[in-house]
């Protein structure tokens, strides 16, 4: 009977430990299963998560040591250490149940990681159970499991990574084989921002002449691209692959998979400076696409972005076409209904009107048009595609609900994009409100950029609702620019900021600029 009680309690402790591991496993997933992403999150949150797990350990340890001291002579006391740990673990689970907006995604990889994590916790708990039979006071070691949970999760990730790399090779080989068989024209799109909008616009342009498959949503990782190829690629003439990057070599890895012939670089900015380094380092990563193109290929650069335009000076082997030179725009007009401009190619001119919002739209259209024209699409068809284009979700998407007009630009934020969004906000009538946590992952540039954002907010809005740990920097910039502190409100979460909107009477236009994942606070 003693044996079965021990096994039952041990299993319960391991299962509960696995459940309290879920917040850590979620952060591992959001960090691309990279340990340095997790440790960066610990640092950015001032190790708050480790403090939480340490508190679980401390409460459990104190309770157990008191209980063991008072009742050490009782035979069944050895079971109480695990029992108390289970109680505190259950309390911990309830306390963090709704912590964070992002839900863990139980993909195949996450299920495997969760399973290995559970096995490691069972082994750890088993060791404690064996030690307890030699000394009842060893039961207090159960409390240590709580503190070790984050590190066990990282260990489980390290254990599974080699297998995952081998497993991923299977999908990569299948995708490469299918691309060889179907032989579509492959176009790669990368950039610090604007990739998804460019991908959708280019696809609409090319549909005038070709059948086209593009990676859906923000599928811009190796496995996302491979999944699209393996599951969706048929006899389409063109395949467009969006290519995301957080580290050096990410674009090269994607190019090795799809072998693009055409490429677009939408911008070089400071996004992910924290993981890539300087602006020059970021340019190097984006240039990996240019370096991968064959001599017969064509690269389109957004010449309205100076750092992107400068990539032409590196003299890639492929043909280079530049927006702002080969394809340009003039007579730009932005209002609450959309964006209008004249598209200029040599001596040809084509007026374009679109419901898409922002000055960057004209730049993106010109950049995409460089490739579309190279592939034989007529200027009139390009204009028609842009006129019929639909906004990308959470990227300056207009949502009108009567008294409150929402400009949803919550997907992410960068200094150039945020300024564009604020310029769009100025075009609307009504009380102007911004809800934002500011910029993230900019490394040393983060603070000055957020201060500058505050200055721009002061010029464009009536109220600033600032969320999270960067709110103070944004506020300081807004106050320096003359915005009244009464008009600036600080909140811990976006939900609190949204609730506070009710206190403002009248017709409101609300700009949601950026929304942080749970691995960034």
N, C-alpha and C positions, 0 to 999 in steps of 0.2 A: 504493500500500500504506500509506504514511504517513497518508493521509487516512482510510482505513478503520479503522486502529488508533485514531486520534484520536476518530472518531465512536463506535466501540465502547466506548472508555474513558469518553467523555463520557456516553453512554447509561447505562453501568453506574453512574457516579457519581450521575447524576440519579435513577435508580431507587433506589439505596441511600439517597440523601438523602431521598427520599419516604418510604421505610420508617422512617428514623429520625425523620421528622416525625410519625409516627402517635401517639406519646405526646402531642405538642402538639395534634394534631387532635382527639384524644380529650378533652382538657381544654376545647378550644373547644366541642365538642359538649355536654359536661357543663355548660358555662357558658351554654347557650342561644344559642350563636353570638354572644355579646356580648363585645367586646374588654375591657370593664372587669371582667368576671368573670375573664378570664384574668390580667389584671394584678393583680387582688386575690389570685389564687392564687399568683402569683410572690411577692408581698409576704408572704403568710402562710407560705410555705415558705422564706423568707429567700433567695429567688432561687436555690434549689438547682438547679432545672432549667437555668437559664442557665449555672451553673457547670459542669454536666455537658457541655453543648454547647461551652463554652469550652475544657474539657479536651480534647475531641475535636479542636478546632482547634489547640490548643497542641501536642499530641503529633504531629499531622500536620505542622504547620509546622516544628517542630524537626527532624523526620526529613528533610523535604524540603530544608531549607536546608543541612543537613550533606551530603546526597547531591549536591545541585546544586553545592556548593562543591568537592567532591572530584572530580566527574566532568563538569564543565560542558563539557568539550571533546568529549564523546561525542555523536554526532548524535541518537541515540534517547532521550537523557536527558530531553527535554521531555515524554515520556509518563509519566515516573516520578512526577511530582507527583500526577496523577490516580490512578495506580495505588496509591500509598501512602495516599491519601485513602480509596480504596475498601477497603483492608485495615482501616484504623482504623474506618471506618464499619461494616464487618461485625462487628468486635469490639464496637462500641457496641450494635449490634442484639442480639447475644447477651447482653450484660450487662443490658439493660433488658427482655428478652423477657417476663418475668413480673412486671413492675413494676406493682403496683396490682391491685385486685380486679375493677374494672370493665373490660369489653371494649368496644372501639369498635364502634359499630353502623353498618354500611355501608348506611345509608338512601340514597335517591336523592340527597338533599342532600349527604351525606357523600361519595358517589362523585363528584359534581360538584366539590366542594371539593378532594378528593384529586387530581382531574385537573388543575385549575387550578394547584394547588400544584406538581405535577410539571412543568407547562409553564413556570412561573416558574423552577424550579430548572434546567430545561434551558437557558433563556435565560441564566441566571446562569453556568452551566457553560460555555455556548458563548462567552460573553464572556471567560472565563478562558482557554479554548482558543485563541481568536484572539490574545490578548495574549501567550501563551506563544510563538507563532511569531515575535514581534518581539523577545522577550527570554526566554531560558530561565528566568531567575529569576522571571518572572511566574507560573511554574508553582506557586510557593508560595501564590499567591492561592487555589488550590483549597482550602487549609486554611480560608480565611475562610468557605467555604460552610457548614461545620459550625456556626460561631457564628451565621450568619445564618438557619439553619433555623427557629428559633422565630418570627423576624420575617417571614420569607417566608410561613409558615403564616398569620400574622395578616393579611398583605397579601392572600393568596389569599382569606381570609374576607371582607375588605373589598371585594374585587373581585366576589365572588359574591353579596354581600348584596342589591344592587339587583335582580339577576335573581331571587333567591329571593323577595323581596317581591312582585314581579310574578307569579311562578309561584304563590305562595300565594293571590293574589287569585282565581285560577281556581277553586281549591278552595272558597274562601270564597263566591264567587258561586254555585257549584253547591249548597253547603250551604244558603245563604239561599233559593234557589229551591225546594229540596226541602222546607224547612220551611214555606214559603208554600203549596206544593202539598198537603202532608200535614196541615198545620195542627194539630199536636199542642199540648197544653198544656205549656208549657216551664217547668221549675223549675230555677233556678240555685242552687248550693250553694257557698259559700266560707267562709273562716275561717282563722285562724292554724294550727289543728289540728282533727282530727276530721272532716274533709270526707268522706273515703272511707267511714268507718263510718256517718256520717249518710246518705250517699247509698244505701248498701246497706240500711240500716234503713227508710228512706223508701220505697224500691222495694218491699221486702217488705210494708210496710203497704198501699201503694196497689194491689198485685196482688190484694188481696181484692175490689176493685171495678173495676179498670181493667187494660188491657194497657199495659205500661210498658217503655220502653227507657232504659237509663242508660249513660253512658260507662263503659267497662270499666276495671278496675284503677285506675291513677292517671292516666288520660287526662284531663288538665285544662289543656292548652295549646290555643291556637287550632287548630293542625293536628290535634291529637288529637281535639278535639271535632268538627271538620269531617270527619275520617275516619270517625268513628262515624256521623255523619248520612248521609254520602254512601254508605257501604257497608252500613249496618245498619238505618237507619230505614225501617220499612214503614208499616203502618197503626196503629201503636201510638197510644193515646189520649194518653199522657203521655211526655214526653222529659225526663230529668233530666241536667243538665250540671254536672259537678264543675268548679269554676273555681279554678285555682291562680294565684298571683301572687308575683313577686319584685321587681317594680318598679311604680312609680306608672303607672296607665293600663292595666295588664294585665287587670284585671277589666272595665273599660269596653270594652276591645277584644273580649272574649268576649261581653259583653252586646250589643254592636253586631251580632254574628254571629247569636246565637240569640234575642234579644228575649224575655227571660223575663217571665212574668206573675206567678209566685210565686218567692220567694227565701228562703233560709235562710242566716244567718250563725252559724256554730257557736261562734266565739270570736274575741276580739281579744287577741293575746299578743305576745311579743317575737320570734317566728320571723321570720327575714329582716330583722331590724333593721339588719343590716349594709348591705343594699341599699335598704331603704325609709326608714330613719331612725328617728325616735322612735316611741313607742307611739301618739302622736297621728297621726303620718304613716301608720302601719299601719292605724289606724282609718279614716283617710280613704280608703285603698285599698279596704278591705272595704266601706265605705259606697258605693263606686261601684256595687255591686249594688243597693242600696236606691234610689239615684238613678235607676237605669235602669228600675225597675218602673213600670208605668202606674198611673193613679189607681185603676183597678179591680183592681189587683193586691194581693197579700198578702205581707208580710214577716214571717218568724218569727225572733226573736232569742233566743239562749240567755241568759236572764236570770240564770242562776247564775254567769255570767261578767260581772263588774261593768262592764268596759270595753265589752263587747258590749251589755249592757243600756243603757248610756249613749247608744248610737246612737239610741234612741227619742226622746231630747231634741232631736235635729236635725229632728224633725217631717217625715219623708218624706211625699210626697203619697199613697202607698198606705196601705192598712190595715196596722197593726202588731199582731202577737200575740206575747206574751212567755212563754217557758218559765219556770216559777216563779211566774207570775201566772195566766195563762189555763189552762195545763196544768202541774201540779206533781207531785212525788212525796213520799212519806213512808215511814217504816219501812224504811229502806235497810239491807240485809244483804249483806255480801260475804264469801265464803269460797272455798276451793279449787275448789268445784264450779261457781261462777258468782255471779250477782248476783240478788237478790230485792228487790222494793219494791212499794209500792202506788201506782198511777197515779190522780191525782185531777183530775177535770174538773167544776168546779161542785160539785153534790151527788152526783156519780157517783164510784164508786171501783172500781178493777179491779186485783187482784193480778197481778203479773208476775214470772215466774222465767225467767232466761235463762242459758245457758252462757257468755255474754260476761262478761269480767272487768273490774272496775273501777268506781269511783264515778262516773266520767264517763259511763258507759253510761246511767244513769238520767237525767242531764241531756240527753244526746243524744236519748234516746227521747222525752222531753217536748218538745224542740224540733221534732223530726220530726212528733210527734203534732199539734202546732199546725197544720201544713199538711195532714196527713192528715184531720183533723177538718174543716178548712175545705173539703175536697173530698168530704166526706160519708162517710168511712170510720167504721164503728162502733168504739167503744172495745174491745169484745170481740175484734174482728178485729185491732186494733192489738196487743193483748196476745198473741194467737196468733202473729202475725208475729214479734214480739220473741222469744217462747219458741222458735221454730223457727230463729231467725237463726244463721248460722254465723260464726265468727270471721274477721276479715279477716287475710289473710296478713301476718305480721311486725308485727301490731298487737295486743299482748297475746294472742298465739296460744299455746295450751297444747300442748306436745309432750311426751308421756310415753313414756320409753323404759327403764322398769325402774328401775335404780339412780340414773338421772339424769332429773329432770324439768326441762324447758326452758320458760321463759316468753319467747317470742320477741316482743320489742317493738323490733326492730332497724330498722324502716323509717325513723324519725327520732326526735328527742327534743326536748322543750321542758320548761321548769321545772314546769308544772302536770302534764303527762303523765308525767314521770319520777316525781314524788311519788305519783301514782296507782299507777304500776307498782310502786313500793317498798311501798306499802300492800298491794297484792295479794300481793307476795312474803311479807309478814309472815303471811299466812293459811296458808302451807304449813308442813308439818313437814319436818325434815331440815336439813342444813347449807346455809345460804343464801349464794349467791355472785352477785355482779354483775360482768358484763363490759361495760365502757362506755368510749367515748372522750370522753364528756361532751357539752356543748352547743356548737354552732357557729353562725356567722352571726348572732350577737347583738350585734355591734359592741362598744361600750364596756361593755355589760352582761355580756359573756361571762365575764370573770374572776370577778366577784362571784357570778354564778349557778352557776358550776362549784364555787366554794368552798362555797356553800350546799348544792349537791348532795352534796359530800363529807360534810357534817354529817348529811344525811338518810341517806346510805349507812351511816354509823357506827351509826345507830339501828336500821337494818333488816336488816343483813347480818352474816355471820360473816367473809366474805372479800371484798375488793375487788380485782378485776383491772382495772387502768386502762391504757388504750391511747392512745398518741399524744402529741402536743405539749401537750395540756391536762391530762395526768395529774397533773402537779405541783400544779396549782391544786386539783384534786379531793382529792388526798392531804392537802394542807394543811388543808382543811376537815374531813376525816375525823379527822385527828390532833387538831385543836383540840377536836373533839367527844368525844375519849377513845378512839378506835379505836387498837388496837396497831399499830405500824408493821410488825410481823411478819405481820399479816393483810392488809397492803396490798402488792400486787405491781404493778410497772410494766413494760409491754411495748411493743415497737415496732409490732407487728401483732396483729390479733385472732387469727390462727392460732396465734401463740405463746401467747396467753392460753388458748386452748382446749386446747392441748397440756399446759399447766401444770395443768389440772384433774385430770389423772391422779394428781397428787401428793397429792390430798385423798381420804382414805378415807371410806367411808360413803355413805349416801343423800344426794344433793345436789339442791338446787333452784337452777337457774342462770337468772338474768335477763339477757338480752341487751338492753341499752338503747342504742339508736342504732347505726348502722353507717355510717361515712363513705364517700362517693364519693371517687374519686381526685382530684377538684379541691379537696378539703379535707383537710388533714393535721392 
